[in-house]
Amino acid sequence: MTRPGENDPFVSIADTARSARRRLWIVILVPILTVSSALAASFFQQPVYEASSRVVVAPKGGTQDNLSNIVGGLQLVTIEMEAAGLNPSMTEEVVNTVGPGALSEADLNDSLTIAQLEETRFLTLTYSDARDRTAQEVANVTARVFAEKAPQASAVSNYARLHVNALADVPQNPEDPDPLRNAFGALLLGLLLGIGLAFWLEYIHLRRVHSPGLGDDRQEDG
């Protein structure tokens, strides 16, 4: 290792911190710009509504077995149904019921999620759409079609069936965009960028001030 020369510029962190106060306007301006941009983007972004219905996997009548075995088996069936999702015939029936002009198979496949509710026998079917009532209708129609056809499609209809446990309401507020969430994230990002930019500018400034060449020029001018 080589030791730095005596004339090499050195800028301490304390020097940079003290000098950064002169760049305080950057620390303030950058967050203002990022928050304003985030709010403007949220204002012009198309809202997305989410509606969720719920179905439950139940044993087919007359099963005489230990309750824990029944529940454990139905939970495994629930996982399999979550993985299987909608088959083409279910998708086609949902689209035809809602109306081909209001819903396409591609929209349904892209915007519908089926998820097990923790480690239970319940499945939630969530549909996202720019129209709140369409989101509700698709979620409810899908729940009914899924409850009717999924057991047979998964080959469990002999010992399990599906019930619609809860239908979706019309979503009151869009899931996205969330102006407050976006603004808070933009504020944090703006603060990091502003502080980083202020320190970097001050670091460059102090290196020039402490540079031997620049110091010699100032002495000659004096």
VOVO-739682 format. One line per 10 residues: number of its first residue (from 0); their letters; for each residue x, y, z of C-alpha. Coordinates in nm, 2 decimals, decimal comma. Example, Ala and Ser with C-alpha at 12.3 -4.5 7.8 and 13.67 -1.06 7.14 Angstrom:
# residues 2
0 = AS = 1,23:-0,45:0,78 ~ 1,37:-0,11:0,71 $
END
This chain:
# residues 222
0 = MTRPGENDPF = 0,00:0,00:0,00 ~ 0,12:0,35:-0,08 ~ 0,06:0,64:0,16 ~ -0,13:0,93:0,03 ~ 0,08:1,23:-0,07 ~ 0,08:1,53:0,16 ~ -0,08:1,75:-0,11 ~ -0,36:1,50:-0,19 ~ -0,70:1,65:-0,13 ~ -0,88:1,53:0,18 $
10 = VSIADTARSA = -1,24:1,59:0,26 ~ -1,37:1,46:0,60 ~ -1,73:1,36:0,66 ~ -1,76:1,63:0,92 ~ -1,66:1,89:0,66 ~ -1,91:1,75:0,41 ~ -2,19:1,75:0,67 ~ -2,12:2,11:0,77 ~ -2,11:2,23:0,42 ~ -2,42:2,03:0,31 $
20 = RRRLWIVILV = -2,63:2,28:0,50 ~ -2,57:2,52:0,21 ~ -2,74:2,27:-0,01 ~ -3,05:2,24:0,21 ~ -3,27:2,37:-0,07 ~ -3,19:2,06:-0,27 ~ -3,29:1,84:0,02 ~ -3,63:2,02:0,03 ~ -3,68:2,07:-0,35 ~ -3,62:1,71:-0,46 $
30 = PILTVSSALA = -3,88:1,55:-0,23 ~ -4,13:1,82:-0,33 ~ -4,07:1,73:-0,70 ~ -4,10:1,35:-0,64 ~ -4,42:1,38:-0,43 ~ -4,58:1,61:-0,69 ~ -4,49:1,37:-0,97 ~ -4,63:1,07:-0,77 ~ -4,96:1,26:-0,70 ~ -4,99:1,37:-1,06 $
40 = ASFFQQPVYE = -4,93:1,01:-1,18 ~ -5,19:0,88:-0,94 ~ -5,44:1,14:-1,06 ~ -5,41:1,04:-1,42 ~ -5,38:0,66:-1,36 ~ -5,69:0,45:-1,43 ~ -5,84:0,32:-1,11 ~ -5,84:-0,05:-1,05 ~ -6,11:-0,21:-0,83 ~ -6,09:-0,55:-0,67 $
50 = ASSRVVVAPK = -6,39:-0,77:-0,57 ~ -6,35:-1,10:-0,38 ~ -6,59:-1,39:-0,34 ~ -6,53:-1,70:-0,13 ~ -6,60:-2,07:-0,16 ~ -6,55:-2,35:0,09 ~ -6,47:-2,71:0,04 ~ -6,71:-2,94:0,23 ~ -6,74:-3,32:0,26 ~ -7,01:-3,49:0,06 $
60 = GGTQDNLSNI = -7,29:-3,61:0,28 ~ -7,28:-3,93:0,48 ~ -6,90:-3,94:0,54 ~ -6,83:-4,13:0,86 ~ -6,47:-4,05:0,95 ~ -6,26:-3,88:1,21 ~ -6,31:-3,51:1,19 ~ -5,94:-3,43:1,19 ~ -5,89:-3,67:0,90 ~ -6,18:-3,51:0,71 $
70 = VGGLQLVTIE = -6,06:-3,15:0,76 ~ -5,70:-3,25:0,67 ~ -5,81:-3,42:0,36 ~ -6,03:-3,13:0,25 ~ -5,74:-2,89:0,30 ~ -5,53:-3,09:0,06 ~ -5,82:-3,08:-0,19 ~ -5,84:-2,70:-0,14 ~ -5,47:-2,67:-0,23 ~ -5,52:-2,88:-0,54 $
80 = MEAAGLNPSM = -5,82:-2,68:-0,65 ~ -5,62:-2,36:-0,60 ~ -5,34:-2,50:-0,82 ~ -5,59:-2,62:-1,09 ~ -5,78:-2,29:-1,11 ~ -6,03:-2,25:-1,40 ~ -6,03:-2,49:-1,68 ~ -6,13:-2,38:-2,04 ~ -6,49:-2,49:-2,00 ~ -6,53:-2,29:-1,68 $
90 = TEEVVNTVGP = -6,36:-1,98:-1,83 ~ -6,60:-2,00:-2,13 ~ -6,91:-2,03:-1,91 ~ -6,80:-1,73:-1,70 ~ -6,74:-1,52:-2,01 ~ -7,07:-1,62:-2,17 ~ -7,26:-1,55:-1,85 ~ -7,11:-1,20:-1,79 ~ -7,12:-1,12:-2,16 ~ -6,85:-1,15:-2,43 $
100 = GALSEADLND = -6,87:-0,77:-2,48 ~ -6,80:-0,70:-2,11 ~ -6,54:-0,97:-2,05 ~ -6,29:-1,18:-2,26 ~ -6,12:-1,50:-2,17 ~ -5,78:-1,32:-2,17 ~ -5,91:-1,06:-1,92 ~ -6,04:-1,33:-1,69 ~ -5,72:-1,53:-1,70 ~ -5,50:-1,22:-1,64 $
110 = SLTIAQLEET = -5,71:-1,05:-1,37 ~ -5,85:-1,34:-1,17 ~ -5,66:-1,49:-0,87 ~ -5,77:-1,79:-0,67 ~ -5,60:-1,83:-0,34 ~ -5,64:-2,05:-0,03 ~ -5,73:-1,86:0,28 ~ -5,43:-1,94:0,50 ~ -5,44:-2,32:0,58 ~ -5,82:-2,36:0,57 $
120 = RFLTLTYSDA = -6,08:-2,51:0,34 ~ -6,17:-2,16:0,20 ~ -6,07:-2,03:-0,14 ~ -6,10:-1,66:-0,23 ~ -6,16:-1,56:-0,59 ~ -6,05:-1,20:-0,66 ~ -6,11:-1,02:-0,98 ~ -5,96:-0,68:-1,07 ~ -6,12:-0,44:-1,32 ~ -6,14:-0,07:-1,40 $
130 = RDRTAQEVAN = -6,52:-0,10:-1,35 ~ -6,64:-0,16:-1,00 ~ -6,96:-0,34:-1,08 ~ -6,79:-0,55:-1,34 ~ -6,54:-0,66:-1,08 ~ -6,82:-0,76:-0,85 ~ -7,02:-0,95:-1,12 ~ -6,72:-1,14:-1,25 ~ -6,61:-1,24:-0,90 ~ -6,96:-1,37:-0,81 $
140 = VTARVFAEKA = -7,02:-1,55:-1,14 ~ -6,68:-1,72:-1,12 ~ -6,75:-1,83:-0,77 ~ -7,08:-2,00:-0,87 ~ -6,93:-2,16:-1,18 ~ -6,62:-2,28:-0,99 ~ -6,83:-2,42:-0,70 ~ -7,04:-2,62:-0,95 ~ -6,77:-2,76:-1,18 ~ -6,44:-2,76:-0,98 $
150 = PQASAVSNYA = -6,50:-3,08:-0,78 ~ -6,57:-3,28:-1,10 ~ -6,28:-3,12:-1,28 ~ -6,05:-3,21:-0,99 ~ -6,19:-3,57:-0,97 ~ -6,30:-3,53:-0,61 ~ -6,68:-3,51:-0,66 ~ -6,74:-3,84:-0,50 ~ -6,64:-3,72:-0,15 ~ -6,61:-3,34:-0,17 $
160 = RLHVNALADV = -6,82:-3,05:-0,29 ~ -6,79:-2,67:-0,30 ~ -7,03:-2,41:-0,16 ~ -7,03:-2,04:-0,22 ~ -6,95:-1,90:0,12 ~ -6,96:-1,53:0,05 ~ -7,04:-1,32:-0,25 ~ -6,85:-1,00:-0,34 ~ -7,00:-0,65:-0,28 ~ -6,94:-0,36:-0,51 $
170 = PQNPEDPDPL = -6,60:-0,23:-0,41 ~ -6,62:0,12:-0,27 ~ -6,26:0,24:-0,32 ~ -6,01:0,15:-0,59 ~ -5,73:-0,08:-0,48 ~ -5,49:0,12:-0,70 ~ -5,38:0,39:-0,73 ~ -5,33:0,48:-0,36 ~ -5,23:0,85:-0,36 ~ -5,12:0,85:0,01 $
180 = RNAFGALLLG = -4,91:0,53:-0,03 ~ -4,75:0,66:-0,35 ~ -4,69:1,00:-0,20 ~ -4,52:0,85:0,11 ~ -4,30:0,63:-0,10 ~ -4,21:0,93:-0,32 ~ -4,13:1,13:-0,01 ~ -3,88:0,87:0,12 ~ -3,72:0,84:-0,23 ~ -3,70:1,21:-0,27 $
190 = LLLGIGLAFW = -3,53:1,26:0,07 ~ -3,27:0,99:-0,01 ~ -3,21:1,15:-0,35 ~ -3,20:1,50:-0,22 ~ -2,96:1,42:0,07 ~ -2,74:1,21:-0,16 ~ -2,72:1,48:-0,42 ~ -2,65:1,76:-0,16 ~ -2,36:1,56:-0,01 ~ -2,22:1,47:-0,35 $
200 = LEYIHLRRVH = -2,22:1,83:-0,47 ~ -2,06:1,95:-0,15 ~ -1,80:1,68:-0,18 ~ -1,71:1,79:-0,53 ~ -1,70:2,15:-0,42 ~ -1,47:2,08:-0,12 ~ -1,24:1,87:-0,33 ~ -1,19:2,17:-0,56 ~ -1,13:2,40:-0,27 ~ -0,88:2,16:-0,11 $
210 = SPGLGDDRQE = -0,71:2,09:-0,44 ~ -0,34:2,20:-0,44 ~ -0,36:2,33:-0,80 ~ -0,66:2,55:-0,71 ~ -0,49:2,67:-0,40 ~ -0,18:2,77:-0,59 ~ -0,39:2,96:-0,84 ~ -0,55:3,15:-0,56 ~ -0,21:3,24:-0,40 ~ -0,09:3,37:-0,74 $
220 = DG = -0,40:3,58:-0,78 ~ -0,34:3,72:-0,43 $
END
